[in-house]
Amino acid sequence: MNNVQATRQGSGADVVVVGEALIDIVVSSRGTVEHPGGSPANVAYGLGRLNVSTALLTSIGDDHHGAAIERHLASAGVELLTAAGRPGRTATATATLASDGSAHYDFDIQWELPAIAPVSVPKILHTGSIATFLEPGASAVRQLLEQVHQRCVVTYDPNVRPALLGSQTEAKTIFEDLIPLIEVVKLSDEDARWLYPGWSLEDTSQRILDLGAGLVVVTKGSEGSMLSTPGARLLVPSLKSTVVDTIGAGDSYMSALIYGLLLTGAVGLRQEALESLGRRATKAAAITVRRAGANPPTSDELLADVVEHQPAL
């Protein structure tokens, strides 16, 4: 996509999310269940639930799966930016569950970024996951970042999916080449260990900072999260929570992190601001894992002063 010549569309949202939207298909002995997914789409949906003015720049087909995604995003007030007519089919990710709960994944996805751009540069642009690795769309995403990174805050979650990537070396090169265009990087400990095998999470965070990021967040599941800037490092504990499933927890964390960045800014973060960012995002993830599927909190739920601010045992 050449964004200089791209169609201008949208209402000037505070946050524009760029990346894939797909249908997750879960096949088990109890039957087949379908629901909208894709990490960028989940982040956009989570932001919408937090009453953030959000648009999703994505590619979906003119089929029933695409219509389901459109309805899902609209229910959270997310604006959909996609190609007119939406040619082609909507991507799917099929998880076949075995009797022991393990899953085998099959992906049917082609990623191209539609030649559409928002009417104005947002306060924050977020991207990640398959959209930043899979061609031809990945090159278009990079071009978009090159055009906007000096005019807004850019956040990034690689959300590594090894089954869809080339070699670890190739994926790491793509990842590192993007970092100079990024202000905030969030990745899971699994992502970090796949990209940098044998490295400590502290060393991985420092590497990403050295490449140009201003804030690196590593989520560690029940062990909490680690937030690092060039001048500070903070460990935020997880919260006690009865886990139904972990689907969408990382994306909910990312949504709440972006929400916090809109409040605090992303430059010159002090210890108190880092702690506020981490605790708010941790709470969002804790709420999400208590219920089935990618079901992130509303702004009322996230801001409610409840007796949940306790470290996990």
Wavefront OBJ file of the C-alpha trace (Angstrom):
o trace
v 0.000 0.000 0.000
v 1.229 3.476 -0.829
v -0.290 5.626 1.892
v 0.527 8.849 0.031
v -2.025 7.783 -2.570
v -4.298 5.892 -0.223
v -7.997 6.592 0.077
v -8.669 8.811 3.098
v -11.326 7.364 5.352
v -12.404 7.500 8.967
v -13.319 10.073 11.592
v -9.920 10.808 13.095
v -9.899 8.286 15.953
v -7.567 8.764 18.934
v -6.147 5.270 18.344
v -5.765 3.457 15.035
v -4.968 -0.255 15.222
v -3.413 -1.825 12.131
v -3.469 -5.584 11.643
v -5.362 -8.765 11.019
v -8.903 -9.627 11.964
v -9.950 -13.241 11.640
v -12.368 -15.879 12.836
v -11.196 -18.306 15.498
v -12.746 -21.733 14.939
v -12.516 -24.113 17.903
v -13.261 -27.761 17.127
v -13.720 -30.201 20.002
v -15.737 -33.268 20.943
v -18.504 -30.897 22.020
v -18.794 -29.355 18.561
v -17.498 -26.331 16.696
v -17.558 -22.771 17.980
v -16.620 -19.676 15.970
v -15.850 -16.193 17.261
v -14.037 -13.081 15.971
v -10.344 -12.855 16.841
v -6.901 -11.818 15.732
v -4.639 -9.964 18.147
v -4.956 -6.488 16.550
v -8.739 -6.847 16.277
v -8.886 -7.940 19.930
v -6.836 -4.893 20.971
v -9.143 -2.584 19.013
v -12.219 -4.229 20.556
v -10.702 -3.892 24.036
v -10.047 -0.198 23.463
v -13.594 0.297 22.281
v -14.856 -1.350 25.475
v -12.778 1.221 27.382
v -14.590 4.049 25.551
v -11.499 4.993 23.539
v -12.180 6.411 20.077
v -10.696 3.595 17.983
v -10.460 2.516 14.346
v -9.152 -0.785 12.977
v -7.359 -0.780 9.623
v -7.610 -4.362 8.414
v -8.483 -6.704 5.563
v -11.560 -8.940 5.699
v -13.683 -10.624 3.058
v -17.210 -9.907 1.891
v -18.522 -13.095 3.505
v -20.389 -14.158 6.636
v -17.157 -14.271 8.608
v -16.354 -10.700 7.620
v -19.864 -9.630 8.576
v -19.456 -11.287 11.989
v -16.232 -9.343 12.593
v -17.889 -6.100 11.523
v -20.799 -6.638 13.944
v -18.404 -7.586 16.754
v -16.310 -4.430 16.361
v -19.366 -2.219 15.966
v -20.728 -3.523 19.281
v -17.743 -1.856 20.978
v -17.956 1.302 18.884
v -14.842 0.488 16.817
v -14.680 2.015 13.354
v -13.725 -0.453 10.634
v -11.352 0.744 7.915
v -11.200 -1.792 5.095
v -11.316 -1.967 1.320
v -14.529 -1.167 -0.529
v -16.238 -4.354 -1.631
v -13.862 -6.377 0.540
v -12.786 -8.907 -2.122
v -11.589 -12.344 -1.066
v -12.360 -14.403 2.007
v -11.913 -13.655 5.679
v -8.956 -15.300 7.411
v -9.523 -18.137 9.881
v -7.533 -19.867 12.602
v -8.792 -23.356 13.445
v -7.895 -24.915 16.780
v -8.673 -28.637 17.048
v -8.755 -29.701 20.687
v -7.645 -33.196 21.711
v -9.123 -35.049 24.683
v -6.238 -33.884 26.905
v -6.959 -30.241 26.101
v -4.001 -29.774 23.768
v -4.666 -27.937 20.521
v -3.509 -28.264 16.925
v -3.729 -25.042 14.924
v -4.352 -24.540 11.215
v -4.304 -21.057 9.691
v -5.994 -19.903 6.502
v -4.782 -16.349 6.138
v -3.568 -13.972 3.473
v -2.552 -10.532 4.684
v -2.710 -7.447 2.530
v -3.170 -3.946 3.912
v -5.957 -2.097 2.083
v -5.045 1.234 0.452
v -6.932 3.251 3.048
v -5.621 5.745 5.587
v -7.374 7.607 8.427
v -8.244 11.252 7.839
v -5.708 12.404 10.420
v -2.735 11.005 12.313
v -3.999 9.451 15.562
v -2.568 10.045 19.017
v -1.461 6.399 19.104
v -1.011 3.881 16.290
v -0.810 0.237 17.350
v 0.218 -2.755 15.268
v 1.530 -6.257 15.740
v 1.167 -9.972 15.317
v 0.867 -11.638 11.909
v 0.417 -8.267 10.193
v 4.038 -7.272 10.804
v 5.575 -10.549 9.581
v 3.419 -11.904 6.743
v 3.913 -10.468 3.260
v 2.747 -8.628 1.274
v 0.976 -6.746 4.039
v 4.003 -6.592 6.353
v 5.893 -4.276 3.985
v 2.867 -1.989 3.783
v 2.653 -1.868 7.580
v 6.303 -0.882 7.775
v 5.762 1.850 5.183
v 2.876 3.216 7.228
v 5.019 3.259 10.386
v 7.774 5.097 8.535
v 5.265 7.777 7.580
v 3.716 8.350 11.021
v 6.217 7.378 13.722
v 7.526 10.916 14.214
v 4.007 12.327 14.440
v 2.382 9.975 16.946
v 3.166 7.314 19.532
v 3.552 3.865 17.956
v 2.963 0.734 20.044
v 3.790 -2.821 19.020
v 3.028 -6.363 20.205
v 4.767 -9.014 18.048
v 2.448 -11.743 19.435
v 4.664 -14.357 17.805
v 2.980 -17.197 15.912
v 5.878 -19.519 14.939
v 3.669 -21.665 12.674
v 3.199 -18.684 10.351
v 6.735 -17.330 10.420
v 9.908 -18.266 8.620
v 13.010 -19.079 10.614
v 13.645 -17.604 14.032
v 16.519 -15.617 12.538
v 14.302 -14.111 9.837
v 11.566 -13.234 12.327
v 14.045 -11.652 14.741
v 15.472 -9.526 11.914
v 11.998 -8.280 10.954
v 11.225 -7.559 14.608
v 14.445 -5.660 15.251
v 14.179 -3.662 12.020
v 10.823 -2.303 13.191
v 11.941 -1.188 16.663
v 13.487 2.170 15.602
v 9.970 3.109 14.436
v 8.348 2.073 17.742
v 8.010 3.888 21.068
v 6.367 1.132 23.154
v 6.939 -2.620 22.747
v 4.899 -5.182 24.670
v 5.672 -8.886 24.368
v 5.034 -12.020 26.380
v 7.811 -13.991 28.044
v 7.148 -16.742 25.464
v 7.630 -14.233 22.635
v 10.838 -12.986 24.231
v 12.305 -16.458 24.688
v 11.442 -17.463 21.115
v 12.995 -14.339 19.639
v 16.015 -14.385 21.978
v 16.591 -18.003 23.072
v 18.874 -18.315 26.078
v 18.584 -14.628 26.991
v 17.207 -13.355 30.286
v 14.087 -11.209 30.079
v 16.109 -8.306 31.472
v 18.724 -8.627 28.727
v 16.008 -8.915 26.072
v 14.319 -5.756 27.366
v 17.628 -3.913 27.341
v 18.322 -5.027 23.770
v 14.975 -3.621 22.617
v 15.623 -0.362 24.468
v 19.048 -0.127 22.853
v 17.373 -0.477 19.438
v 15.350 2.641 20.118
v 12.193 1.793 22.083
v 11.274 4.065 25.004
v 9.266 1.499 26.978
v 9.443 -2.297 26.925
v 6.818 -4.387 28.713
v 7.233 -8.132 29.187
v 4.197 -10.011 30.500
v 4.867 -13.160 32.504
v 1.419 -14.620 33.140
v 0.847 -15.407 36.814
v 4.263 -13.914 37.609
v 3.133 -10.414 36.641
v 4.889 -8.092 34.230
v 8.124 -6.153 33.906
v 8.187 -2.573 32.597
v 11.524 -1.112 31.504
v 12.592 2.308 30.274
v 16.121 3.644 29.733
v 16.042 4.994 33.288
v 13.841 2.620 35.284
v 12.667 -0.964 35.666
v 9.594 -2.047 37.576
v 8.041 -5.417 38.398
v 4.254 -5.403 38.734
v 2.731 -8.475 40.423
v -0.256 -10.277 38.982
v -3.640 -10.257 40.710
v -5.467 -13.134 42.314
v -7.916 -14.503 39.789
v -9.911 -17.658 39.126
v -8.881 -18.579 35.605
v -11.545 -19.780 33.176
v -9.224 -19.437 30.189
v -6.424 -17.127 29.091
v -7.811 -16.286 25.633
v -7.325 -12.605 24.908
v -5.593 -11.802 28.212
v -2.481 -10.418 26.521
v -4.578 -8.347 24.135
v -6.623 -6.958 27.049
v -3.358 -6.025 28.755
v -2.286 -4.222 25.571
v -5.599 -2.355 25.284
v -5.372 -1.140 28.873
v -1.719 -0.199 28.398
v -2.643 1.986 25.408
v -5.523 3.448 27.421
v -3.034 4.391 30.130
v -0.607 5.888 27.633
v -3.365 8.191 26.394
v -3.622 9.480 29.973
v 0.069 9.707 30.869
v 1.895 10.065 27.562
v 4.768 7.782 26.595
v 7.771 10.068 27.041
v 9.764 10.530 30.251
v 7.729 8.053 32.281
v 8.569 8.175 35.973
v 8.293 5.286 38.423
v 4.810 6.295 39.573
v 3.500 6.474 36.000
v 5.036 3.095 35.158
v 3.381 1.531 38.187
v 0.014 3.007 37.257
v 0.346 1.723 33.682
v 1.341 -1.746 34.823
v -1.328 -2.122 37.491
v -4.127 -0.941 35.224
v -3.093 -3.322 32.433
v -2.635 -6.183 34.910
v -6.141 -5.648 36.223
v -7.562 -5.762 32.691
v -5.881 -9.108 32.051
v -7.077 -10.478 35.409
v -10.682 -9.563 34.611
v -10.418 -11.170 31.178
v -9.129 -14.555 32.377
v -12.090 -14.893 34.739
v -14.479 -15.337 31.840
v -14.550 -17.385 28.694
v -13.070 -16.103 25.460
v -11.602 -12.733 24.549
v -13.985 -10.746 26.733
v -12.117 -7.631 27.929
v -13.344 -5.271 30.645
v -15.433 -2.167 30.191
v -14.117 1.159 31.446
v -16.408 0.900 34.492
v -14.968 -2.507 35.353
v -11.396 -1.389 34.870
v -11.762 1.765 36.941
v -13.888 0.256 39.727
v -12.174 0.353 43.110
v -12.561 -3.283 44.091
v -10.635 -5.471 46.515
v -8.503 -6.983 43.768
v -5.258 -5.091 44.193
v -3.438 -7.915 45.884
v -0.395 -9.843 44.658
v -1.081 -13.368 43.448
v 0.211 -16.023 45.810
l 1 2 3 4 5 6 7 8 9 10 11 12 13 14 15 16 17 18 19 20 21 22 23 24 25 26 27 28 29 30 31 32 33 34 35 36 37 38 39 40 41 42 43 44 45 46 47 48 49 50 51 52 53 54 55 56 57 58 59 60 61 62 63 64 65 66 67 68 69 70 71 72 73 74 75 76 77 78 79 80 81 82 83 84 85 86 87 88 89 90 91 92 93 94 95 96 97 98 99 100 101 102 103 104 105 106 107 108 109 110 111 112 113 114 115 116 117 118 119 120 121 122 123 124 125 126 127 128 129 130 131 132 133 134 135 136 137 138 139 140 141 142 143 144 145 146 147 148 149 150 151 152 153 154 155 156 157 158 159 160 161 162 163 164 165 166 167 168 169 170 171 172 173 174 175 176 177 178 179 180 181 182 183 184 185 186 187 188 189 190 191 192 193 194 195 196 197 198 199 200 201 202 203 204 205 206 207 208 209 210 211 212 213 214 215 216 217 218 219 220 221 222 223 224 225 226 227 228 229 230 231 232 233 234 235 236 237 238 239 240 241 242 243 244 245 246 247 248 249 250 251 252 253 254 255 256 257 258 259 260 261 262 263 264 265 266 267 268 269 270 271 272 273 274 275 276 277 278 279 280 281 282 283 284 285 286 287 288 289 290 291 292 293 294 295 296 297 298 299 300 301 302 303 304 305 306 307 308 309 310 311 312 313
